[in-house]
Amino acid sequence: MAKPQLKFFYKKKKRPKGRGIKPKARYARNKELMVQLNLTSKCPLNCPFCYIKEEVGHTELSLEKLKKLWLNLRKYSKELGVVYRINLTGGDIFYHTDIKNIIDFVKSK
């Protein structure tokens, strides 16, 4: 299995004050990743700025696939030493046919 390709974002630390501190800026790696899971493309609205278009059709991420993704994220977070946040997104996630079970699963983890 191939390792996932990750992009790390760097944030600039403030230079500590004091004697003997070099004037170079110091950088710290932000080891927190945002993972967006698009649960469904269903939505009753048709907003002009939305990236999900009506002609694409309606798709849903199944609970089984969500569980597999979740396990892989846990595995890679331990291997790579990163923390991740999950963002459940989509059209309107509450239009997913299995949203109650998805919420229960995510809540239990």
C-alpha positions as CSV (number, residue, x, y, z in Angstrom):
1,M,0.0,0.0,0.0
2,A,1.4,3.4,-1.0
3,K,1.9,6.0,1.7
4,P,-0.4,8.9,1.6
5,Q,1.0,12.1,0.3
6,L,0.7,14.8,3.0
7,K,1.2,18.5,2.8
8,F,2.5,20.1,6.0
9,F,1.8,23.7,6.7
10,Y,4.3,25.8,8.5
11,K,3.5,28.6,10.9
12,K,6.0,31.2,11.9
13,K,6.9,31.3,15.5
14,K,7.5,34.6,17.2
15,R,11.2,35.2,17.8
16,P,12.0,34.8,21.5
17,K,13.4,37.9,23.2
18,G,16.7,37.8,25.0
19,R,20.4,37.9,24.6
20,G,22.2,35.6,22.3
21,I,19.1,34.9,20.2
22,K,19.9,34.9,16.5
23,P,17.7,37.1,14.4
24,K,16.6,34.3,12.1
25,A,13.0,33.4,12.1
26,R,12.2,30.0,13.5
27,Y,9.5,27.8,12.0
28,A,7.4,25.0,13.5
29,R,5.7,22.3,11.6
30,N,1.9,22.3,12.2
31,K,1.2,18.6,12.5
32,E,-2.6,18.9,12.3
33,L,-4.4,17.8,9.1
34,M,-7.9,18.6,8.1
35,V,-9.7,15.7,6.4
36,Q,-12.9,16.5,4.6
37,L,-15.3,13.7,3.9
38,N,-18.0,14.5,1.4
39,L,-20.9,12.4,2.6
40,T,-23.4,13.2,0.0
41,S,-24.1,15.5,-3.0
42,K,-27.8,15.7,-2.2
43,C,-29.1,19.2,-1.4
44,P,-32.4,20.9,-1.9
45,L,-30.8,24.2,-2.8
46,N,-29.0,25.2,-5.9
47,C,-26.6,27.9,-4.7
48,P,-24.6,29.6,-7.5
49,F,-21.3,29.4,-5.5
50,C,-21.6,25.7,-4.7
51,Y,-19.0,23.3,-6.1
52,I,-21.6,20.4,-6.4
53,K,-23.6,20.8,-9.6
54,E,-26.9,19.2,-10.3
55,E,-25.7,17.6,-13.5
56,V,-23.1,15.5,-11.6
57,G,-25.8,13.3,-10.1
58,H,-26.3,12.3,-6.5
59,T,-23.6,10.2,-4.8
60,E,-23.2,9.1,-1.2
61,L,-20.3,7.8,0.9
62,S,-21.5,4.6,2.5
63,L,-21.0,3.9,6.2
64,E,-18.8,0.9,5.4
65,K,-16.4,3.1,3.3
66,L,-16.5,5.7,6.0
67,K,-15.4,3.1,8.6
68,K,-12.5,2.0,6.3
69,L,-11.3,5.6,5.8
70,W,-11.5,6.2,9.5
71,L,-9.4,3.1,10.3
72,N,-6.8,4.2,7.7
73,L,-6.7,7.7,9.1
74,R,-6.0,6.3,12.6
75,K,-3.3,4.0,11.3
76,Y,-1.5,6.8,9.4
77,S,-1.9,9.3,12.2
78,K,0.0,6.9,14.5
79,E,2.7,6.0,11.9
80,L,3.3,9.6,10.8
81,G,2.7,11.3,14.2
82,V,0.1,13.7,13.0
83,V,-3.2,14.8,14.4
84,Y,-6.2,15.1,12.2
85,R,-9.6,16.8,12.3
86,I,-12.6,15.4,10.4
87,N,-14.9,17.7,8.6
88,L,-18.1,16.0,7.4
89,T,-19.3,17.9,4.4
90,G,-21.2,17.5,1.2
91,G,-24.3,18.9,-0.2
92,D,-26.5,18.8,2.9
93,I,-25.2,16.0,5.1
94,F,-28.6,15.6,6.8
95,Y,-30.0,14.4,3.4
96,H,-27.7,11.3,3.6
97,T,-29.9,8.2,3.9
98,D,-27.8,6.8,6.8
99,I,-26.9,10.0,8.6
100,K,-28.1,8.8,12.1
101,N,-25.7,5.8,12.0
102,I,-22.9,7.9,10.7
103,I,-23.3,10.4,13.5
104,D,-23.4,7.6,16.0
105,F,-20.3,6.1,14.6
106,V,-18.4,9.3,14.6
107,K,-19.6,10.2,18.0
108,S,-18.4,6.9,19.4
109,K,-14.9,7.5,18.0
